[in-house]
Amino acid sequence: MKQPVEEPKLSQIAYSCYYARNREGEQFVPEHVLSFQIAGTLILNDGIQDFTSREGDFRLIRRNKLVKFSKRPPENGEFRSISIYLDQQTLRVVNREFGYDAVQHQNGKAVLELTSNKLLTSYMDSLMPYQEFQPPTSPHLMSLKLKEAILILLQTNPELKNLLFDFSEPGKIDLEGFMNQNFHFNVQLKRFAYLTGRSLATFKRDFDKIFHTSPSRWLLQKRLEAAHYLIKEKGKTPSEVYLETGFEDLSHFSFVFKKAFGVAPSRIG
């Protein structure tokens, strides 16, 4: 059986190609990502809803978002996608060079589904040969390809300028609502603090005022309660729920679960 092949990354352009039944995980998205699904299925979840991309689909993932992903190769095939990371520095250069300006702050879904068109399709086709270059392609050429991606997005979806050129950092938001929605993401406290528009010290202070406990204790309890519910009420296995509920590994999950409930998660029925 062929083993998974990690995607090579050339500058801000990444090619994903591997053989596996399934691959799941989660990540913080620090930059906007334009992606094209070549083969297989990608399911993203931002804590609110699922976003499904199939062969031929384009998507734009917003920066400063937490997402869980599930990559599913087609039957007897390989998962393949290509992603372009639209970093803030390049976007600022395009903003200055071409005079685009955001007129209002944008907030909303973590993933935007883009309508396929000839410009996007031909652009993705033009990127395919670059994955074969060894050593990696010239950074100057990659910079031009990034600018091209941004300009094509603006040509085909002019309204995206308010999203792409919004360089503001996350503002202070409702901490209680955010944490109840995102506790199952396994990220550091400083990341939660940043995404709620707070310094780490302010985040901890505000958290104690709201929940009357520390973030670490609260997160552990919420994740254990969610895992217990999924196993007992939904019939899921420990190996299915530990990542879903924010635990790093199965052995640690089993240990803290048994300590909290007095029984191993595998014995819940």
N, C-alpha and C positions, 0 to 999 in steps of 0.2 A: 504493500500500500504506500502511495506517495505521501510524503510528509508535508506539512504546511511550509510555504515559502513566504518569508516576511517581505513586505513590499519595499523596494528600494526607493529612496527619496533623493531627487535631484533638485537641490535648492528648495523652492516652494512647490514643486510638482511631484506628486507621489503616485506610483503605480501599485495597485494592490492585485496580487495574483497568487492564489494558493489552493491547495487541495485539502479539503477537510469536510466532514459532515456538517459541522456548524462551528461558529466561533462567536463568542459573546464577550462583552466587556463594557467599560464605560470610560468616559473621558471628559475633561474640561476643554472646551473649544475656545482658544484664545484669539483666533483670527477668523474672519469670514472664510468659508470654504465652498468653492464651486466644484461640484462633483458630477461625474457621468457614470452611470451604471452600464458596463459593457456586457456582463453576464452574471447570472445569479440574482439574489435578492438581498437588499439591505433594509433592515427595520431599525429605525431610530425612535427612541422614546425620551421626551424631555421632562418626564414626571407628570405630564398631563395627558398626552395622547401619543399614539404610534404614528409614525410616518414611514410609509413603505415605498421603496424604489425598486423597480424591476428593470429588466433589460431595455435600454433605450431611453431611460428617464434621466432628467437633469434635476439637480437640487442645489439650493444655496443654504448652507448652514450658518446661522448668525454667530458672531463672536460673543464671547462672555456667556456661553450657555453650557449647561451640564446635560449630557446625553448618554443614554445607554444604547448599545448597538448589538445587533445580531446579524452576522454575515452568513448567508446560506448559499452555497454553491448549487448549481443546477444538477439534476440527476446525472451521474456519470460525467460530470464536467468540473470546471474550476470557477471559483468566484473571481471576477475581474472588474476593477473600477479604476478610475483616474480622478485625482483630486488636485485642485489648484488652491493654494493657501494665499489669500489676498491680504498680505500684511499691511499694517498701518502705515509704515514708511512709504511703500509703493503707492498706496492710496493717496497719501498727502502729496506725493510728487505729481500724480495725475491731477489732483485737485488744483495745484498751483499752475501746472502746465496748460490745462484746458479750461480752467475757470469754472469748474463745477462746485456748487455749494449746496449743503443740506439746508433746507428751509425750516425743518422742525425735527425734534427728537423722535426717533422711531423705537417702538417697543412692540412686541408681539410674539408670534410663533417662533420656535427655535429653528424650524426648517421651512423653507419656501420651495414649493414645487414649481419648476419653471417649464414653460411650454417649449417643446422641441421646435427648432427652426434651423434653416440651412446654415446660418452663420455659426450657431453653437456647434452643430454637427461637424461642419468643415473644420472648425477650430480644434475640436477634440481629435479629429482624424490627423490633423497636422502635428499633434503632440506624440502620437504613437511611435514614430521612429526614434525619438529622443531616448527612450528607455534602453535602447541598444548601445548607446554611446558609452565607451570606456576609454579613458577616464570620463567623468561626468561632463556634460555640456558646459560651454562657456557661461559664466554668470551673467555676462552682458546680454547674451542671447536669451537666457532665461528671463532676464528683466524685461526684455521686449515682449516675450510671450505673456508675462503677467499683465503688462499694460494692455496688450491686445485683448486679454480676457475681460479686463475691466471695461474697456471701450465697447466691446461687443455686448456686454451686459447692459450698458447704458443705452446702446443703440436699440436693443430689442426690448428692454424694460426700463424706460426713462425714469419711472417712479423709484427705481432702486437707488437713485442718487441720495435720497434722504437717509437711506440705510448705510450705504457704502461710505459716505463722507460725514457721518455722525461720529466724531472722534471723542465724544464725551465718555467719561468713566461712569460706572454704575452709580446711581444716586441712592440716597438713603431710602430704603423701602420698608414695608411691614415685615419685621423679622419673624414674628410668630407664623404668619401665613407662609412665608418663604420656607422656613424650616420644616413645617408640617408637610409641605409639598416635596421637599428635596432631601429629607433625612436619609433616604436610602442610597444616596450617592456617596461613595467612599472617597471623600476629599478631605484635605486638611482644614482645620478650623480657620486658618488665615484665608483660605479660598472662600469659605462661607462668609467671612467678614467682608472680604472685597466685594463679593457679589451682592451683599446687602448694603453697600455704601458706607462701611464702617472700618475704622482701625481695629486691630485685633483686641486691644484693650477695651474699646467702646463696645465692641461686639459682645465680649464676655460680660461686661457690666449690664448692658441692655438685656442680655439673655437671662441673667440672674433675676432681674426685675420682673421679667415675664414668666419664666418657668420655675423660679425659686430653686434652681439646682444648676450644676455646671453643665456646659455643653456636652462634655464627654459622657457623663452619666446619663443625660437625657437621650443622647444619640444611641447609646447601647440599649437602653430600655425600649425605645421606639422600634429599633431594628429587631430586637428579640420578640416583641409583641407581634410585629408584622410577620416574622418568620413562623411563629407559633400558629398564627391564623392560617397562613398559606399551607402549612403542613397538615393541620388538623381539619380545617374546613374545606380546603381546596384539593387535598389529596396529593400535594406536591412532595417530592423527596428532598432531603437535606441538600443534596448536591445540586438541586434545581433552584433552591431559594437562597443559599448563602450569598451568592454574588448579587442576586436580585435585591436583597435587603441591605447591602452595604458592607458585608464582611469580606475580609481579604482572602481568607483561606478556610477550607472546610474543617480542618482540625481545630482551629481556634474557635470557629463558630460552634462546633459540637461541645467544646469545653465550657464556654460561657453559657450556652443553652442549658446544659445539664446542671450547671451551678445555679442558674436562675429558676429552673422549673423542677429540678430534682429527678429528671429523667432525660435520657439521651434523645435527641431529635428523631433518631431512627426508630424509637420505641413509641412515638406518638401515633395514636390511631383513632 
